[in-house]
């Protein structure tokens, strides 16, 4: 089936991965390597992270629950320390790829976010002078977990986007930096691309869409 839509995750796709910030924090605090990721992955449908991204708890409760969960895994980390680590640097080539895709296909964004502190839409408003302000208006449809009450990898959120865009899942390309979120998209028939780095992603996106995207930037650019 021909491609009709390209659906994007936000953080870790249009911005650098928060995993890099997690690693720096862990090193600075002397915490076990990857403990934040392990806390997030444990009981991932009902842990503090999941509850916050579905907007079922507020920031204060997230702070408490994340501290409890991390302490149980061997190192106490308050949730309030984690939230500032979520923002990354914009990847200009990914933004340009979105603009190119928009010229040929419908484009949508599905983001797991936290309404009080990690909403791409909110960041766009508060940082309108940055590239965030130009990214979000480009999408034909946006689904934020904190507003929808459902989050990836629940298959329902992908089907919600297909309904908004009026497309069959088999006519979609999906990009996400987490394999666990790519899996249900692929099971629904989407062409799933796991974002590892920009060059790899744009090569796979070019193959999936038959479009051309900007090449690697010169050293020092």
Order of alpha helices (4+ residues) and beta strands (2+ residues): beta-alpha-alpha-alpha-alpha-alpha-alpha-beta-alpha-alpha-beta-alpha-alpha-beta-alpha-beta-alpha
